[in-house]
Amino acid sequence: MLKSDLINILVVKRGVTQKQAESTIENIFESMKAALCRGENIEIRGLGAFHVKNYDGYQGRNPKTGEVIPVKPKRGILFRTGKELRDRVNRDEEHGATPADSKSGQGEGGQGTPPVAANGSL
């Protein structure tokens, strides 16, 4: 799913203009980016949580020459899915698949688009 898909869902489901939908989605993502840059964690119930992790600096090595290279401390972002989303994605085929899903030729193991996303809803 792309950002443009989210915008289109807002337009169709909420009846807002394209410009309003673009502004809303952009504001949400900009707010999330700013919070992560400040080192704040973001938790969205039912989806998951973004965590900022601090990594200490260390002495690395150039694998080709063996030269010691100092690696500066840095921050990374981790995403951990929430239980509800994890359960939905891993739902057993007999409990979670719709007749249309079983005809699509998707393999077992929860691969393919989850039923909610397949009909265009969030």
Backbone as ProteinMPNN parsed JSONL, in Angstrom:
{"seq_chain_A": "MLKSDLINILVVKRGVTQKQAESTIENIFESMKAALCRGENIEIRGLGAFHVKNYDGYQGRNPKTGEVIPVKPKRGILFRTGKELRDRVNRDEEHGATPADSKSGQGEGGQGTPPVAANGSL", "coords_chain_A": {"N_chain_A": [[0.842, -1.164, 0.0], [0.504, 2.18, -0.778], [1.237, 5.672, -0.002], [-0.47, 7.221, -1.515], [-2.595, 5.455, -1.822], [-3.666, 5.408, 0.766], [-4.557, 8.043, 0.88], [-6.53, 7.992, -1.124], [-8.337, 6.209, 0.072], [-9.233, 7.752, 2.23], [-10.549, 9.797, 0.818], [-12.631, 8.376, -0.462], [-13.958, 6.963, 1.664], [-14.474, 8.891, 3.665], [-15.371, 11.102, 2.362], [-13.963, 13.464, 1.913], [-12.12, 16.139, 0.309], [-9.599, 15.637, -2.237], [-7.367, 17.223, -1.755], [-7.661, 17.849, 0.995], [-7.451, 15.298, 2.088], [-4.811, 14.606, 1.321], [-3.403, 16.537, 2.788], [-4.084, 15.808, 5.409], [-2.992, 13.164, 5.683], [-0.306, 13.783, 5.183], [0.219, 15.507, 7.342], [-0.066, 13.724, 9.501], [2.062, 11.888, 9.039], [4.269, 13.648, 9.081], [4.149, 14.546, 11.717], [4.669, 12.155, 13.042], [7.295, 11.627, 12.131], [8.641, 13.865, 13.223], [8.314, 13.392, 15.975], [9.748, 10.978, 16.284], [12.301, 11.875, 15.572], [12.8, 13.497, 17.75], [13.28, 11.592, 19.571], [11.168, 10.296, 20.712], [8.866, 7.628, 21.392], [6.373, 5.939, 19.436], [3.149, 4.761, 19.733], [0.614, 2.883, 18.357], [-2.384, 1.695, 18.941], [-3.515, -1.555, 18.196], [-2.066, -1.656, 15.881], [0.86, -1.282, 16.175], [4.134, -0.423, 17.487], [6.552, 2.148, 17.231], [9.901, 2.37, 18.022], [12.631, 4.244, 19.217], [15.954, 3.455, 19.083], [19.017, 3.644, 20.726], [22.318, 3.335, 19.685], [25.518, 2.487, 20.76], [28.783, 3.849, 20.045], [31.47, 2.149, 18.365], [34.473, 0.197, 17.706], [35.07, -0.571, 14.505], [36.02, -2.684, 11.714], [37.702, -2.503, 8.609], [36.897, -4.818, 6.283], [38.447, -5.535, 4.104], [41.046, -4.445, 4.369], [41.582, -4.673, 7.058], [41.926, -2.531, 8.654], [41.356, -0.525, 11.527], [38.373, 1.142, 12.215], [36.688, 3.854, 13.562], [33.331, 3.751, 14.618], [30.654, 5.88, 14.781], [28.347, 6.751, 17.464], [24.841, 6.068, 17.056], [21.34, 6.368, 16.129], [18.562, 4.214, 15.719], [15.498, 2.997, 14.239], [12.976, 0.935, 15.412], [10.301, -1.258, 14.635], [7.624, -2.74, 16.152], [5.14, -5.078, 15.881], [1.742, -4.932, 16.97], [-0.196, -7.092, 19.099], [-2.798, -7.628, 18.134], [-2.638, -7.041, 15.339], [-0.597, -8.815, 14.589], [-1.809, -11.272, 15.194], [-3.929, -11.161, 13.38], [-2.622, -11.146, 10.89], [-1.376, -13.619, 10.992], [-3.474, -15.339, 11.093], [-5.212, -18.395, 11.1], [-5.872, -20.239, 8.152], [-8.377, -21.503, 7.897], [-9.945, -20.047, 9.635], [-9.648, -17.385, 8.944], [-9.757, -16.899, 6.185], [-11.556, -15.793, 3.335], [-14.018, -16.929, 0.936], [-13.243, -15.818, -1.544], [-10.522, -15.358, -1.132], [-9.447, -17.96, -1.001], [-9.74, -18.784, -3.595], [-7.935, -17.281, -4.939], [-5.465, -18.396, -5.26], [-3.488, -18.09, -3.416], [-0.819, -19.177, -1.36], [-0.408, -21.346, 1.53], [0.082, -20.36, 4.98], [-0.495, -17.735, 5.568], [0.179, -15.884, 3.61], [-0.036, -13.222, 1.213], [-2.636, -10.73, 0.692], [-4.211, -9.512, 3.602], [-7.634, -10.177, 4.585], [-8.999, -7.764, 5.34], [-7.527, -5.676, 4.138], [-7.837, -6.396, 1.515], [-10.39, -5.678, 0.702], [-10.2, -3.002, 0.657], [-10.474, -1.535, 3.012], [-9.395, -0.03, 6.113]], "CA_chain_A": [[0.0, 0.0, 0.0], [1.248, 3.43, -0.909], [0.627, 6.835, 0.615], [-1.588, 7.625, -2.38], [-3.714, 4.555, -1.515], [-4.271, 5.918, 1.995], [-5.269, 9.274, 0.514], [-7.741, 7.597, -1.85], [-9.274, 5.622, 1.04], [-9.848, 8.871, 2.945], [-11.458, 10.477, -0.097], [-13.799, 7.537, -0.702], [-14.679, 6.598, 2.889], [-14.863, 10.044, 4.484], [-15.954, 12.141, 1.516], [-13.191, 14.71, 1.928], [-11.499, 16.424, -0.981], [-8.265, 15.081, -2.439], [-6.408, 18.109, -1.096], [-7.805, 17.667, 2.436], [-6.916, 13.975, 2.41], [-3.355, 14.699, 1.206], [-2.923, 17.333, 3.917], [-4.251, 15.006, 6.625], [-1.984, 12.096, 5.687], [1.01, 14.416, 5.295], [0.352, 15.98, 8.729], [0.143, 12.555, 10.368], [3.42, 11.376, 8.857], [5.232, 14.659, 9.54], [4.117, 14.508, 13.18], [5.369, 10.933, 13.45], [8.723, 11.832, 11.87], [9.166, 14.829, 14.194], [8.369, 12.721, 17.278], [10.866, 10.026, 16.259], [13.54, 12.656, 15.584], [12.991, 13.97, 19.13], [13.577, 10.434, 20.404], [9.938, 9.788, 21.319], [8.298, 6.406, 20.83], [5.005, 6.09, 18.947], [2.366, 3.536, 19.884], [-0.7, 2.942, 17.73], [-3.09, 0.49, 19.389], [-4.034, -2.382, 17.122], [-1.087, -1.709, 14.79], [2.175, -1.578, 16.713], [4.862, 0.678, 18.103], [7.86, 2.539, 16.72], [10.801, 2.662, 19.128], [13.936, 4.774, 18.857], [16.985, 2.727, 19.816], [20.341, 4.273, 20.686], [23.432, 2.406, 19.534], [26.802, 3.05, 21.159], [29.86, 3.788, 19.075], [32.367, 1.0, 18.56], [35.589, 0.127, 16.769], [34.825, -1.527, 13.433], [37.191, -3.004, 10.891], [37.544, -2.613, 7.165], [37.147, -6.238, 6.033], [39.443, -5.728, 3.052], [42.397, -4.098, 4.821], [41.751, -4.948, 8.478], [42.133, -1.259, 9.338], [40.36, -0.201, 12.548], [37.621, 2.344, 11.864], [35.725, 4.179, 14.617], [31.949, 3.916, 14.181], [30.021, 6.835, 15.689], [27.04, 6.358, 18.02], [23.735, 6.426, 16.165], [20.007, 5.936, 16.544], [17.809, 3.474, 14.717], [14.078, 2.89, 14.54], [12.443, -0.417, 15.396], [8.848, -1.357, 14.639], [7.125, -3.995, 16.708], [3.715, -5.183, 15.638], [0.861, -5.181, 18.095], [-0.744, -8.455, 19.139], [-3.974, -7.711, 17.266], [-2.197, -7.12, 13.946], [0.161, -10.06, 14.428], [-2.792, -12.359, 15.146], [-4.707, -11.042, 12.141], [-1.759, -11.549, 9.78], [-1.077, -15.04, 11.124], [-4.723, -16.062, 11.295], [-5.311, -19.696, 10.458], [-6.641, -20.117, 6.911], [-9.764, -21.932, 8.077], [-10.685, -19.048, 10.393], [-9.516, -16.025, 8.44], [-9.855, -16.738, 4.746], [-12.878, -15.705, 2.739], [-14.033, -17.747, -0.275], [-12.476, -15.162, -2.608], [-9.102, -15.55, -0.857], [-9.028, -19.318, -1.309], [-9.734, -18.933, -5.052], [-6.902, -16.434, -5.535], [-4.232, -19.142, -5.471], [-2.493, -17.77, -2.403], [-0.33, -20.352, -0.642], [-0.705, -21.369, 2.955], [1.042, -19.632, 5.806], [-0.867, -16.344, 5.757], [0.76, -14.997, 2.622], [-1.022, -12.509, 0.418], [-3.261, -9.595, 1.335], [-5.198, -9.898, 4.601], [-8.984, -9.898, 4.119], [-9.404, -6.379, 5.534], [-6.889, -4.832, 3.141], [-8.275, -6.811, 0.196], [-11.595, -4.968, 0.302], [-9.896, -1.586, 0.626], [-10.707, -0.834, 4.267], [-8.284, -0.059, 7.066]], "C_chain_A": [[0.894, 1.236, 0.0], [0.528, 4.563, -0.185], [-0.58, 7.302, -0.208], [-2.811, 6.728, -2.158], [-4.43, 5.01, -0.24], [-5.093, 7.175, 1.716], [-6.578, 8.928, -0.186], [-8.783, 6.982, -0.922], [-9.974, 6.725, 1.826], [-10.876, 9.584, 2.071], [-12.756, 9.684, -0.249], [-14.616, 7.322, 0.577], [-15.2, 7.792, 3.678], [-15.439, 11.193, 3.666], [-15.243, 13.476, 1.582], [-12.589, 14.933, 0.551], [-10.116, 15.783, -1.038], [-7.228, 15.906, -1.685], [-6.457, 17.97, 0.427], [-7.204, 16.329, 2.871], [-5.389, 13.989, 2.358], [-2.772, 15.436, 2.41], [-3.001, 16.538, 5.216], [-3.176, 13.939, 6.74], [-0.59, 12.691, 5.873], [1.245, 14.916, 6.72], [0.616, 14.828, 9.696], [1.584, 12.074, 10.264], [4.475, 12.369, 9.317], [5.296, 14.679, 11.061], [4.856, 13.281, 13.707], [6.875, 11.085, 13.258], [9.342, 12.755, 12.918], [9.302, 14.177, 15.575], [9.541, 11.748, 17.337], [12.209, 10.755, 16.278], [13.841, 13.219, 16.971], [13.298, 12.814, 20.079], [12.359, 9.837, 21.086], [9.51, 8.492, 20.631], [6.863, 6.685, 20.41], [4.31, 4.751, 19.094], [0.99, 3.754, 19.273], [-1.399, 1.631, 18.059], [-3.682, -0.245, 18.193], [-3.075, -2.515, 15.954], [0.28, -2.114, 15.318], [2.825, -0.336, 17.278], [6.205, 0.884, 17.407], [8.702, 2.926, 17.928], [12.114, 3.197, 18.575], [14.962, 4.055, 19.73], [18.325, 3.428, 19.621], [21.411, 3.198, 20.624], [24.717, 3.121, 19.923], [27.787, 2.969, 20.001], [30.756, 2.588, 19.362], [33.494, 1.074, 17.531], [35.295, -0.962, 15.739], [36.108, -1.796, 12.675], [36.797, -3.014, 9.424], [37.858, -4.068, 6.812], [38.237, -6.501, 4.986], [40.866, -5.509, 3.573], [42.646, -4.448, 6.284], [41.962, -3.691, 9.302], [40.99, -1.004, 10.321], [39.713, 1.136, 12.184], [36.642, 2.637, 13.004], [34.325, 4.39, 14.02], [31.25, 4.778, 15.222], [28.728, 6.263, 16.276], [25.935, 6.814, 17.073], [22.424, 5.95, 16.759], [19.349, 5.203, 15.384], [16.356, 3.405, 15.152], [13.657, 1.436, 14.395], [10.926, -0.33, 15.342], [8.474, -2.724, 15.169], [5.627, -4.021, 16.514], [2.961, -5.407, 16.936], [0.282, -6.587, 17.996], [-1.918, -8.614, 18.179], [-3.586, -7.853, 15.794], [-1.465, -8.427, 13.685], [-0.789, -11.249, 14.326], [-3.582, -12.34, 13.846], [-3.898, -11.517, 10.937], [-1.509, -13.055, 9.8], [-2.312, -15.907, 11.316], [-4.724, -17.35, 10.489], [-6.219, -19.585, 9.242], [-8.107, -20.492, 7.098], [-10.597, -20.906, 8.836], [-10.683, -17.683, 9.727], [-9.734, -15.837, 6.963], [-11.312, -16.632, 4.32], [-12.87, -16.564, 1.486], [-13.226, -17.129, -1.418], [-10.983, -15.369, -2.406], [-8.643, -16.94, -1.264], [-8.987, -19.562, -2.815], [-8.566, -18.189, -5.697], [-5.591, -17.157, -5.765], [-3.145, -18.793, -4.489], [-2.094, -19.04, -1.681], [-0.727, -20.291, 0.815], [0.319, -20.54, 3.702], [0.732, -18.162, 5.925], [-0.265, -15.397, 4.754], [-0.341, -14.352, 1.811], [-1.612, -11.369, 1.231], [-4.262, -10.058, 2.371], [-6.591, -9.492, 4.135], [-9.4, -8.449, 4.27], [-8.826, -5.487, 4.456], [-7.394, -5.164, 1.741], [-9.52, -6.061, -0.238], [-11.43, -3.457, 0.403], [-10.158, -0.837, 1.927], [-9.479, -0.962, 5.166], [-8.675, -0.699, 8.333]], "O_chain_A": [[1.905, 1.299, 0.7], [-0.636, 4.434, 0.195], [-1.591, 7.727, 0.351], [-3.944, 7.19, -2.292], [-5.66, 4.996, -0.178], [-6.188, 7.344, 2.253], [-7.619, 9.506, 0.123], [-9.98, 7.205, -1.102], [-11.179, 6.644, 2.065], [-11.957, 9.934, 2.544], [-13.847, 10.248, -0.175], [-15.836, 7.483, 0.565], [-16.262, 7.707, 4.296], [-15.944, 12.161, 4.234], [-15.853, 14.516, 1.332], [-12.555, 14.022, -0.276], [-9.54, 15.433, -0.008], [-6.323, 15.358, -1.056], [-5.414, 17.971, 1.082], [-6.531, 16.246, 3.898], [-4.737, 13.446, 3.25], [-1.769, 15.008, 2.981], [-2.082, 16.592, 6.034], [-2.522, 13.821, 7.776], [0.215, 12.159, 6.638], [2.345, 14.768, 7.252], [1.434, 14.953, 10.608], [2.251, 11.875, 11.279], [5.486, 11.964, 9.892], [6.376, 14.814, 11.634], [5.579, 13.362, 14.7], [7.649, 10.708, 14.138], [10.422, 12.479, 13.439], [10.299, 14.391, 16.265], [10.253, 11.7, 18.34], [13.15, 10.303, 16.929], [15.006, 13.398, 17.329], [13.548, 13.035, 21.264], [12.494, 8.967, 21.946], [9.762, 8.29, 19.443], [6.211, 7.569, 20.966], [4.815, 3.726, 18.636], [0.285, 4.698, 19.631], [-1.049, 0.581, 17.52], [-4.271, 0.362, 17.299], [-3.249, -3.399, 15.115], [0.802, -3.168, 14.954], [2.166, 0.675, 17.518], [6.895, -0.07, 17.047], [8.267, 3.718, 18.764], [12.646, 2.677, 17.594], [14.853, 4.046, 20.956], [18.713, 3.76, 18.501], [21.406, 2.259, 21.421], [24.975, 4.235, 19.467], [27.65, 2.141, 19.101], [30.786, 2.079, 20.482], [33.471, 1.897, 16.615], [35.275, -2.146, 16.076], [37.15, -1.206, 12.96], [35.715, -3.467, 9.05], [38.986, -4.512, 7.024], [38.866, -7.559, 4.986], [41.776, -6.279, 3.265], [43.798, -4.515, 6.713], [42.157, -3.768, 10.515], [39.821, -1.228, 10.008], [40.393, 2.118, 11.889], [35.851, 1.77, 13.376], [34.162, 5.117, 13.04], [31.25, 4.448, 16.408], [28.091, 5.401, 15.67], [26.076, 7.818, 16.376], [22.398, 5.227, 17.756], [19.56, 5.538, 14.218], [16.025, 3.716, 16.296], [13.944, 0.788, 13.389], [10.332, 0.569, 15.937], [8.959, -3.744, 14.681], [4.922, -3.102, 16.93], [3.484, -5.998, 17.881], [0.277, -7.191, 16.923], [-2.019, -9.627, 17.487], [-4.141, -8.69, 15.083], [-1.693, -9.074, 12.663], [-0.607, -12.127, 13.482], [-3.872, -13.393, 13.278], [-4.424, -12.209, 10.066], [-1.44, -13.691, 8.748], [-2.2, -17.082, 11.664], [-4.287, -17.38, 9.339], [-7.24, -18.899, 9.3], [-8.986, -19.859, 6.513], [-11.821, -20.886, 8.705], [-11.613, -16.9, 9.92], [-9.886, -14.701, 6.515], [-12.187, -17.298, 4.875], [-11.79, -16.905, 1.004], [-12.59, -17.855, -2.182], [-10.245, -15.538, -3.377], [-7.554, -17.088, -1.819], [-8.273, -20.454, -3.271], [-8.239, -18.43, -6.859], [-4.688, -16.607, -6.395], [-1.987, -19.159, -4.695], [-2.941, -19.893, -1.415], [-1.307, -19.308, 1.277], [1.302, -20.076, 3.125], [1.596, -17.39, 6.34], [-0.2, -14.197, 5.018], [-1.452, -14.875, 1.73], [-1.143, -11.076, 2.33], [-5.093, -10.915, 2.071], [-6.719, -8.546, 3.357], [-10.101, -7.934, 3.4], [-9.528, -4.636, 3.911], [-7.38, -4.3, 0.864], [-9.701, -5.822, -1.432], [-12.399, -2.713, 0.253], [-10.072, 0.39, 1.946], [-8.652, -1.86, 5.007], [-7.859, -0.808, 9.248]]}, "name": "protein", "num_of_chains": 1, "seq": "MLKSDLINILVVKRGVTQKQAESTIENIFESMKAALCRGENIEIRGLGAFHVKNYDGYQGRNPKTGEVIPVKPKRGILFRTGKELRDRVNRDEEHGATPADSKSGQGEGGQGTPPVAANGSL"}
